[in-house]
């Protein structure tokens, strides 16, 4: 699938050096988009792009700290040179090693850091890249089903992902008549590098609570993201879609 407006539009994926981000970047590239892997870790991002290019895919690495406004502006400069911008997947987030403490025991510094990366960065990146969008355009924000379920000992993470959901709805209202859809996906606990440090008790909670009990893999999410980037989702906006094997049900 290529950019419905014509040509091989650019799709930016933040935090795409590994795991879900890389899986989504690969699918977008396989669907004919020019992909920008925006990743803080230079080695990881470079390797990701090398892997995509070795398969004949159009991929570019831009080092970006989504918590740093100057770095985000530099990302926008690189994207402007590639253009035209069609899609943005706000995936970058702090997720591994963040749980374990009840809300009253979380340090203020830890809370603020998580909010800066997880809640502020989707707004910051969207704000910087918005002037580069054509019409139609697609923005997909990666939330979490933890914000829907209310997982214990993750208050700061849940609050940050709840903010992503609220931001999605606000942006959808503002961008709808500009031809840009904004939706959120809320994956469950996914087996990838980012969740290797998640305590076993949480893995067991998901195993016992899913309607589909097998472990969740990155591939379980990318089909939905591909749909949200595509032409057939043109009248779908402001929605939060959980992909978690039925762990939560609306």
N, C-alpha and C positions, 0 to 999 in steps of 0.2 A: 504494500500500500504506500503510495506516495502522497505528498502534500496535495489535498484536494484543490488548492488554489493554483496548482500547476508547478512543475519542477520538483527538485529534490530538496524540500525545505529542511531547515536545521531544527533538530531537537536537542535541547540541553538537558542533561541528567546530572543532578548534583549527587555527590557521594557515590559515584558510579565505579569506584575502583575495585569493588568486590561485591559478593552477595546479591541481594535484591537489586541494588542499583545497577550492577554490571549486567544482570540478567535482563533488566528492562532496557538498558542501552543496546544490548545485543539484539533484542527483538525489534527495537525501533530501526536499527541499522539494516536488519534482514528485511524489514518492510519497505526499505528504499529511502529512508531518511539519512541525511548527513547528521552524525551524532557527535556532540561535544561531551566528553567525559570531564566533568568539573569535580576535581578531587583534591583534598588537602595533602594527602600522602603522595609525593612525587613518584616514588618507586612503584607504588601500587597502581597509580593512574597510568604511568608509562607502560607498565606491563599489560594493563587492561587494553589499552589502545593497540599495542603491538599484537595482542591476541586477536583483536577484531580485524585489524588490517591483514593479518596473515590469512584470514578467511575471505579476503577480498571486500571487506566492508569499509565504508567511508566513515572514519572515526578520527577525532582530534582530541588531544589532551590539553586541558588548561588547568594549571594549579589554582585552586581557589579555596580560601578560608571563608566559608559562608557567614561566619560571625564577624568578619572585618569588612566594613563598608568600602574601604579602598580596594581591597582584594575583589570584592563583588563588582565594583566599577571597572576594574581591569578585565574581569570576565566579560562584561558587557562590551568592552572595546574589542576583544578577540571575536566575539560572536558577530559584532557589526561587520567585521571584515569578511566573515564567512557568508552571512545572510543568504536568503531571507529567513527570518526566524518564524517557525511555525508552532513549535511545542516546547514546553518546559515541564520537567518532572522534578518537583521539589522533594528529593529523597533524603538528602544528608541530615543526619541526626545523631545525637548521643544516645545509645541504647544499651550497649553492653556494660555490665558492671555498675549499673546505676541503682539497682534495687537492694532490698534487704532491711532498710530502716523504716520505722513507722514515721508518720508525718511530723510528729513533734520532735523527732531526733535528727531531722535533716538539717544540715548546716546551711546558713543563708548563702554562703559563697557557692555551694553545690547547687542549690536551687536556682540562683541567678545564672550560673553557667549553663545549666540545662535549658532554662528559658531562652537565653540568648541564642543558643544553637538551634534548638528544636522549634521554638515558637516564633522568634524574631526573624530567623534567616529565610523562611519561605516568603515572608513579606518583603524582606530586603532584596532578595534575588528577583522576585516578581517585579518590584518597583524599578529596579535597574534595567531589566530586560523588556519591560512593557513597551517603551518607545520603539523597540525593534520589531514588534509583532506586526504581521500583516493580518488580513482577514480572509478566511477563517483562521483561528488560532486555538490552541488547546493548552490548558494548564492542568496538571494532575499533581495534587498534593498527597504525600504519603503520611497518613495518620497512623492509628494503631487501634486494634480492637480492645486493648487494655483500657482505653478511654471510654469504651462502651460498656465494658464488663465491670470496671471498678476494681482492678486487681489490687490486693493489699500490698503494703510496703513498697509502693511505687508512686506516691502522691505527686511528686514533682514531675515525673515522666508523664503520668496521666494528665496532669494539668497542662503540660506543654502540648500534648497531642490533642487535648480538648480545644486548645487555642487554635490549632491548625484546622480543626473542623469548623470552628466559628469563622475563621478567616476565609475559608473556602466559600462559605455562604455569603459573606459580605462581598467578596470579590466577584462572585457569580452575579450578584445583583448589579454591580457597577459595570461589568464588562459584557453582559448579555447582548445588548444592542450594538456593541462594537464588534460582534462576530467572534468573540472569544469565550469558550466554555471553560468553566472551572469546576472540577470535581475532586473528590478525595477517595482514596482507597484505604481501607483499614485492615491490613493483614494481621493474622494471628501469629503465634510463636512459630517462626520459620527456621528450619534447619539450615544454617549457613554460618559463615565465620563470625558474624556479629552476635550470634546467640550462643556461642560456645561456652561463655562464662555464666549463662543463666542457670540458677540453681536447679537441681534435679526436681525439687518439689514443684516448681512451676511447669516443667515439662510434664510431670505426672498429672498436674491439674488439667492441662490441655488434653492429654491423652484420654483421660477419663471423662472429660466434658464435651468432647467433640461428637457430633453425629457421625462424621467420617473419622474414624479413630486413628488412621495412619498418620505418620508425621507429615507436616506441611513442608513443601519444598518451594524454592523460588519460582519454579515453572508453574505453580498453581496460581500465581498472581499475574503473570505477564500477559496472558490472553486478555484479561479484563483491561489492563493498561493499554494494550494495542487497540482494543475497541474504543476506549476513551480518547485515543489520539486520532481515531479514524473519522471518516465522513458520516458513517451511520450513527454516530453519537451526537450529531449536530444539534439535536433538540434536547439534549440531556445536560443539565448544569445544576450546580449547587447541591449535588448529591454526595452522600457518604456511603460507600459500598464496602461491606465487610466480607473478606475472603478468609475464612478460618475453619472450614469444614463443619460449620454449624455450631461452633463453640458459643457464639452469640447469635440470636435470631431476632430480627425486627418484628 
